């Protein structure tokens, strides 16, 4: 995206950024992440970890989506 393009016309341009590169990745996971991760954990018969960071939660969500067949 060039510096003169409107970011609203490319709303997903950074949607695939690696969670390890997130500037806020070490903050606690969001409420939405926790809720979805709890649901996925139950479906995958795995223990829910409520102490994950945003980045860790994102990676775990990806892992459990694949395991439960809820891939994007």
N, C-alpha and C positions, 0 to 999 in steps of 0.2 A: 504494500500500500504506500503510495507516495505521500509526501507531507501535505499535499494540497487536496487529497481525497477526503471526502466526508466519511468519518468512521461509522456513521449510521448506515451507510450503504454497504458496509462490510462488517456486520455485527458479529460474525464468528471468526474473524481473522485471527484471533488469538485463543480461540476456544480449545485448541489442541495443545496448548502449552504444557510441557512436562511438569507435573506437580512438584518435582524436586527443584524447579526453577521459580516457583511462586515466591513472591516477596512476602506474602502473608501465610505461607505454607506451614510455618511453625506455630501458628495460633491454634487454639482449640477448634475442633470441627464445629461447623454451624449446626443450628437446630435442625435444618432441613437434611443435612448430611446424616446426623444422628438418627433421625426418624427413618430415613430410607435404609440406612445401614442396619438398623435394628430389624426392619422387615426382611431384608435380604439374609441377615444372619439366621433368623428363624427359619426361613425357607431352605437355607443350606445346612441347617442343623449344626450351626457353629455358634460358639459363644460370642456375644456382643461385647466389644471393648469400648467403653465410653470415654477412655482416656486418649484417644487418637487425636493427632493434629489434623488440620485441614488437608494437608498433602497426604498423610497416611490414610485418612478416611477415603479420599478420592481413589487412591490405589486399591484399597480394600473393596470399595464399591465396584470398581472395574473387575476385580478378581471374582467377586461373588455374583456379579451379573453374568459372567461367563459360566460360572459353576451352576447357576440356577436356570440358565437359558433366557435370561432377561437382557441379553446383549443389546446395545444401542441400535 
